[in-house]
Amino acid sequence: MNTMDSTSCMGHDGAISEQAQPMVSVVLPIRNEVDFIEQNLQQILDQDYPSDRLEIVVADGMSDDGTRQVLERFEHIPRVKVIDNPEQIVPTGLNEAIRQSRGDVIVRVDGHVIVAKNFISQSIAALHDHADAWASGGVIVHSAETPMGKAIAAAMSHRLGVGNAMHRDPTFEGYGEGTAFPAIHRWVFDRIGFYDENLVRNQDDEFYFRLRQAGGKFFVTPEIKYRYYVREKLSHLFRQYYQYSFWRVPVIRKHRQPTTIRQMIPSLFYLTMAFALIAGIVLSNAWIAFGIPTVYLTMLLMAGIYKIPAVGPNVALRIPLAIITMHTAYALGMIHGAGCLVIGVDGWQRSNRRAVALSR
């Protein structure tokens, strides 16, 4: 493991040296974030990074929940620019914000993220200390307020829930496949292009795949700290993961391969269970029919029980529900997307761009 010395580009007073102070543009593609956006922007403005080397570009997807009124309170600040994103989807907002930015480094942040005071400086330190890295980012710390939300947060960090997604491991440091809110050298966009605007979801995963294919590296460290506030309801979680997996199919079609093997496991697992059930019924063999589901449900239950000392029974016993919701939604979304690909239903994707846009 390559360990980052997060202070190696710092002066004796803890400040970043002048040679490592690039202009940074924080870009935020948002829609309907009235509950979070004020704290979000204030945390970015209060960074320990030099204020004259930092700007914020917010691409608002025509919010109608009061978000725009909150943004108006920040527009008098010269470092803050608010632009319209009439397409209301993430990639169009990201791309336009990047085009209208001035930074040598682009940092992507979302509306549901609260960043640490040194989020920017640590992101730049990681790029400075790892010259071969085209991008840097932190591991995700999931947060929530309700018992179900806290169970969802735990599920989204659990190996059984998300597999070997290293950027969800709070202790991981090293080179990974990507992370949620990265700092990216501006020249990377000149080299590999912008985010694919045909992808309502997973445009970041597809971008990271092109980055890796071009020879780039992505350095991940827990020194880059932020909190991501998860969906608080199972229905919202189901919708989120269904969309994620459905929109992986166009990515697979574009590159003729999955960006990671991990993406295929939920669908393959559920199809295997279905075939085993049918085979067990045909062969009148209960072990074949129910063996895999029994093992799976036992693992889910154990995942919850194991978390009782850390989060208490009220949250822990909800964790299996969150994990199975994630897996089921992901499997069904990819199967649906694959079916649309087989029968050529591209129009379904186009007509639903707005339905699965930035809003929750």
C-alpha positions as CSV (number, residue, x, y, z in Angstrom):
1,M,0.0,0.0,0.0
2,N,1.3,3.4,-0.9
3,T,0.9,5.6,2.2
4,M,0.4,9.4,1.7
5,D,2.2,11.8,3.9
6,S,-0.5,14.5,3.9
7,T,1.9,17.1,5.2
8,S,4.7,16.7,2.7
9,C,3.6,19.8,0.7
10,M,2.9,21.8,3.8
11,G,5.0,24.6,5.3
12,H,5.9,24.7,8.9
13,D,2.7,26.5,9.8
14,G,0.6,23.8,8.1
15,A,-0.3,25.9,5.0
16,I,0.2,24.5,1.6
17,S,3.4,25.8,-0.1
18,E,3.0,28.4,-2.9
19,Q,4.2,25.9,-5.4
20,A,1.3,23.7,-4.6
21,Q,-1.6,26.2,-4.6
22,P,-3.3,25.8,-8.0
23,M,-6.5,27.6,-8.8
24,V,-9.3,25.3,-7.7
25,S,-12.9,25.3,-9.0
26,V,-15.5,23.4,-7.0
27,V,-18.4,22.4,-9.3
28,L,-21.7,21.4,-7.9
29,P,-24.5,19.9,-10.1
30,I,-27.6,20.2,-7.9
31,R,-31.4,20.2,-8.0
32,N,-33.8,20.6,-5.0
33,E,-31.2,20.6,-2.2
34,V,-32.9,23.2,0.1
35,D,-32.1,21.2,3.2
36,F,-28.4,20.9,2.6
37,I,-27.2,23.5,0.1
38,E,-26.6,26.4,2.6
39,Q,-24.4,24.4,4.9
40,N,-22.7,22.8,1.9
41,L,-21.7,26.1,0.3
42,Q,-20.7,27.6,3.6
43,Q,-18.4,24.7,4.4
44,I,-16.7,25.1,1.0
45,L,-16.3,28.9,1.5
46,D,-14.8,28.3,4.9
47,Q,-12.0,26.0,3.6
48,D,-8.5,26.4,4.9
49,Y,-7.4,26.7,1.3
50,P,-6.5,30.3,0.1
51,S,-9.7,32.1,-0.7
52,D,-8.1,33.8,-3.8
53,R,-7.3,30.4,-5.2
54,L,-10.8,29.0,-4.8
55,E,-14.1,29.5,-6.7
56,I,-17.5,27.7,-6.6
57,V,-19.6,27.1,-9.7
58,V,-23.1,25.8,-9.0
59,A,-25.1,24.3,-11.8
60,D,-28.7,24.4,-10.7
61,G,-31.1,22.0,-12.4
62,M,-34.0,24.5,-12.2
63,S,-34.8,23.8,-8.5
64,D,-38.4,24.4,-7.4
65,D,-38.1,23.7,-3.6
66,G,-36.5,26.9,-2.4
67,T,-33.0,26.0,-3.3
68,R,-32.7,28.8,-5.8
69,Q,-33.7,31.4,-3.1
70,V,-30.9,30.0,-0.9
71,L,-28.4,30.3,-3.8
72,E,-29.4,33.9,-4.3
73,R,-28.0,34.7,-0.9
74,F,-24.6,33.6,-2.1
75,E,-24.5,35.2,-5.5
76,H,-23.1,38.5,-4.1
77,I,-19.9,36.6,-3.2
78,P,-17.4,37.1,-6.1
79,R,-16.1,33.5,-5.7
80,V,-19.6,32.0,-6.2
81,K,-21.2,31.6,-9.6
82,V,-24.6,30.1,-10.2
83,I,-25.6,28.9,-13.6
84,D,-28.7,27.2,-15.0
85,N,-28.8,23.5,-16.0
86,P,-32.0,23.3,-18.0
87,E,-31.4,19.6,-18.8
88,Q,-31.7,18.9,-15.1
89,I,-29.3,15.9,-15.2
90,V,-25.9,15.6,-13.6
91,P,-23.5,15.3,-16.6
92,T,-24.9,18.4,-18.3
93,G,-24.5,20.4,-15.1
94,L,-21.0,19.1,-14.5
95,N,-19.8,19.8,-18.0
96,E,-21.2,23.3,-18.2
97,A,-19.9,24.2,-14.7
98,I,-16.4,22.9,-15.8
99,R,-16.5,25.0,-19.0
100,Q,-17.4,28.1,-17.0
101,S,-14.8,27.5,-14.4
102,R,-11.2,28.9,-14.2
103,G,-9.5,26.3,-12.1
104,D,-6.4,24.3,-12.8
105,V,-8.0,21.6,-10.6
106,I,-11.7,20.7,-10.8
107,V,-13.3,19.4,-7.6
108,R,-16.7,17.8,-7.9
109,V,-19.1,18.1,-4.9
110,D,-22.8,17.2,-4.6
111,G,-25.6,18.9,-2.8
112,H,-25.9,16.1,-0.2
113,V,-22.3,16.3,0.9
114,I,-20.8,18.2,3.8
115,V,-17.0,18.5,3.5
116,A,-14.3,18.9,6.2
117,K,-12.6,22.3,6.5
118,N,-9.4,20.9,4.9
119,F,-11.2,18.9,2.2
120,I,-9.7,21.0,-0.6
121,S,-6.2,21.3,0.8
122,Q,-6.0,17.6,1.4
123,S,-7.3,16.9,-2.1
124,I,-4.5,19.1,-3.5
125,A,-1.9,17.6,-1.2
126,A,-2.8,14.1,-2.5
127,L,-2.3,15.3,-6.1
128,H,0.9,17.1,-5.2
129,D,2.4,14.1,-3.3
130,H,1.4,11.6,-5.9
131,A,2.5,13.1,-9.2
132,D,1.4,10.1,-11.2
133,A,-2.2,10.5,-10.0
134,W,-4.5,12.2,-12.4
135,A,-7.2,12.6,-9.7
136,S,-7.5,12.2,-6.0
137,G,-10.4,11.6,-3.6
138,G,-11.5,10.4,-0.2
139,V,-13.4,7.5,1.2
140,I,-17.1,7.9,1.7
141,V,-18.4,8.4,5.2
142,H,-22.2,7.7,5.0
143,S,-24.5,9.6,7.4
144,A,-28.2,9.7,8.2
145,E,-30.6,10.9,10.9
146,T,-33.3,8.2,11.2
147,P,-32.8,4.5,12.3
148,M,-33.6,3.3,8.7
149,G,-31.3,6.0,7.3
150,K,-28.5,4.9,9.6
151,A,-29.1,1.3,8.6
152,I,-28.8,2.3,4.9
153,A,-25.6,4.2,5.7
154,A,-24.2,1.1,7.3
155,A,-25.3,-1.1,4.4
156,M,-23.6,1.2,1.9
157,S,-20.3,0.8,3.7
158,H,-20.6,-3.0,4.2
159,R,-18.7,-5.5,2.2
160,L,-21.8,-7.7,1.8
161,G,-23.6,-4.6,0.5
162,V,-21.1,-3.1,-1.9
163,G,-18.4,-5.7,-2.4
164,N,-14.8,-4.6,-2.8
165,A,-15.6,-0.9,-3.5
166,M,-12.4,0.3,-1.8
167,H,-13.6,4.0,-1.7
168,R,-16.3,2.8,0.7
169,D,-13.8,1.3,3.1
170,P,-13.1,4.1,5.7
171,T,-9.5,2.8,6.3
172,F,-8.4,2.4,2.6
173,E,-5.5,4.4,1.3
174,G,-3.9,3.8,-2.1
175,Y,-4.7,3.7,-5.8
176,G,-8.3,2.8,-6.6
177,E,-10.9,2.7,-9.4
178,G,-12.4,6.1,-8.4
179,T,-14.4,7.8,-5.7
180,A,-17.5,10.0,-5.4
181,F,-16.1,13.5,-5.1
182,P,-12.8,13.8,-6.8
183,A,-10.2,16.5,-7.5
184,I,-9.1,16.2,-11.1
185,H,-6.4,18.0,-13.0
186,R,-8.1,20.2,-15.7
187,W,-5.8,18.8,-18.4
188,V,-7.5,15.4,-17.9
189,F,-10.6,16.7,-19.5
190,D,-8.6,17.9,-22.5
191,R,-7.1,14.5,-22.8
192,I,-10.1,12.2,-22.4
193,G,-13.1,14.4,-22.8
194,F,-15.9,15.5,-20.5
195,Y,-18.7,13.5,-18.8
196,D,-20.9,11.6,-21.2
197,E,-24.2,13.5,-21.4
198,N,-26.1,10.5,-22.6
199,L,-25.7,8.9,-19.2
200,V,-28.2,10.1,-16.7
201,R,-26.5,8.0,-14.0
202,N,-23.0,6.5,-13.8
203,Q,-21.4,9.2,-15.9
204,D,-18.7,9.4,-13.2
205,D,-17.9,5.6,-13.3
206,E,-17.7,5.8,-17.1
207,F,-15.4,8.9,-16.9
208,Y,-13.1,7.1,-14.4
209,F,-13.0,4.0,-16.7
210,R,-11.8,6.2,-19.6
211,L,-9.3,7.8,-17.2
212,R,-7.9,4.4,-16.3
213,Q,-7.9,3.2,-19.9
214,A,-5.9,6.2,-20.8
215,G,-3.2,5.3,-18.3
216,G,-4.3,7.5,-15.4
217,K,-4.3,6.7,-11.7
218,F,-6.7,7.7,-9.0
219,F,-5.3,8.1,-5.5
220,V,-7.7,7.6,-2.6
221,T,-7.0,8.5,1.0
222,P,-9.1,8.9,4.2
223,E,-7.3,12.2,4.8
224,I,-9.8,13.7,2.4
225,K,-12.8,13.9,4.6
226,Y,-16.5,14.5,3.9
227,R,-19.9,13.1,4.8
228,Y,-22.5,12.0,2.3
229,Y,-26.1,12.0,3.5
230,V,-27.9,8.9,2.3
231,R,-31.5,8.2,1.4
232,E,-33.6,7.8,4.5
233,K,-36.3,5.5,3.0
234,L,-36.0,2.0,1.4
235,S,-38.2,3.2,-1.5
236,H,-35.7,6.0,-2.3
237,L,-32.8,3.6,-1.9
238,F,-34.4,1.1,-4.3
239,R,-35.0,3.8,-6.9
240,Q,-31.4,5.0,-6.5
241,Y,-29.8,1.6,-7.0
242,Y,-32.3,0.6,-9.8
243,Q,-31.2,3.7,-11.7
244,Y,-27.5,3.1,-11.1
245,S,-27.7,-0.5,-12.5
246,F,-30.1,0.4,-15.4
247,W,-27.7,3.1,-16.6
248,R,-24.7,0.7,-16.4
249,V,-26.0,-1.1,-19.5
250,P,-25.3,1.9,-21.9
251,V,-21.8,2.1,-20.4
252,I,-21.2,-1.6,-21.0
253,R,-22.6,-1.2,-24.6
254,K,-20.3,1.9,-25.2
255,H,-17.1,0.2,-24.0
256,R,-18.1,-3.4,-24.8
257,Q,-17.2,-4.5,-21.3
258,P,-18.2,-3.7,-17.7
259,T,-16.1,-1.0,-16.0
260,T,-15.7,-3.3,-13.0
261,I,-16.7,-7.0,-12.6
262,R,-18.3,-6.1,-9.2
263,Q,-21.2,-4.5,-11.2
264,M,-22.3,-7.8,-12.6
265,I,-22.5,-9.8,-9.4
266,P,-26.0,-8.9,-8.1
267,S,-27.7,-9.7,-11.4
268,L,-25.7,-12.9,-11.9
269,F,-26.5,-13.9,-8.3
270,Y,-30.2,-13.4,-8.6
271,L,-30.4,-15.2,-11.9
272,T,-28.5,-18.1,-10.4
273,M,-31.0,-18.2,-7.5
274,A,-33.9,-18.2,-10.0
275,F,-32.4,-21.0,-12.1
276,A,-31.6,-23.0,-8.9
277,L,-35.2,-22.6,-7.7
278,I,-36.6,-23.8,-11.1
279,A,-34.1,-26.7,-11.1
280,G,-35.0,-27.7,-7.6
281,I,-38.7,-27.7,-8.3
282,V,-38.2,-29.8,-11.5
283,L,-35.9,-32.2,-9.7
284,S,-38.0,-32.1,-6.5
285,N,-34.9,-31.3,-4.5
286,A,-35.4,-28.7,-1.7
287,W,-31.6,-28.3,-1.2
288,I,-31.1,-27.2,-4.8
289,A,-34.2,-24.9,-4.7
290,F,-33.6,-23.2,-1.4
291,G,-29.9,-23.8,-0.5
292,I,-28.6,-20.5,-2.0
293,P,-31.4,-18.3,-0.6
294,T,-31.0,-19.9,2.8
295,V,-27.3,-19.1,2.9
296,Y,-27.9,-15.6,1.6
297,L,-30.5,-14.8,4.2
298,T,-28.3,-16.2,6.9
299,M,-25.5,-13.9,5.8
300,L,-27.8,-10.9,5.8
301,L,-29.0,-11.7,9.3
302,M,-25.4,-12.1,10.5
303,A,-24.4,-8.8,9.0
304,G,-27.1,-7.1,11.1
305,I,-26.3,-9.0,14.3
306,Y,-22.6,-8.2,13.9
307,K,-23.4,-4.5,13.9
308,I,-25.5,-4.5,17.1
309,P,-22.6,-3.5,19.4
310,A,-21.7,-0.6,17.1
311,V,-25.1,0.9,16.2
312,G,-27.6,-0.8,18.5
313,P,-30.4,-3.3,17.7
314,N,-32.9,-0.7,16.4
315,V,-30.5,0.1,13.5
316,A,-28.7,-3.2,13.2
317,L,-31.8,-5.2,12.5
318,R,-32.7,-2.9,9.6
319,I,-29.3,-3.4,7.9
320,P,-30.4,-6.7,6.2
321,L,-33.4,-5.0,4.8
322,A,-31.2,-2.2,3.4
323,I,-28.7,-4.7,1.8
324,I,-31.3,-6.8,0.2
325,T,-33.0,-3.7,-1.1
326,M,-29.8,-2.6,-2.7
327,H,-29.1,-6.0,-4.2
328,T,-32.6,-6.5,-5.5
329,A,-32.8,-3.1,-7.1
330,Y,-29.4,-3.4,-8.7
331,A,-30.2,-6.8,-10.1
332,L,-33.6,-5.8,-11.5
333,G,-32.3,-2.5,-12.9
334,M,-29.5,-4.2,-14.9
335,I,-31.8,-7.0,-16.1
336,H,-34.3,-4.4,-17.3
337,G,-31.5,-2.4,-18.9
338,A,-30.2,-5.5,-20.7
339,G,-33.7,-6.3,-21.9
340,C,-34.1,-2.8,-23.3
341,L,-30.7,-3.2,-25.1
342,V,-31.7,-6.6,-26.6
343,I,-35.0,-5.3,-28.0
344,G,-33.6,-1.9,-28.9
345,V,-35.6,0.3,-26.6
346,D,-33.4,3.4,-26.7
347,G,-36.5,5.6,-26.7
348,W,-37.3,4.4,-23.2
349,Q,-34.0,5.9,-22.0
350,R,-34.5,9.2,-23.7
351,S,-38.0,9.7,-22.5
352,N,-37.0,9.0,-18.9
353,R,-34.0,11.3,-18.7
354,R,-35.9,13.9,-16.7
355,A,-37.7,11.3,-14.6
356,V,-34.4,10.0,-13.2
357,A,-32.7,13.4,-13.0
358,L,-31.0,15.1,-10.1
359,S,-33.9,15.2,-7.7
360,R,-34.3,12.6,-5.1
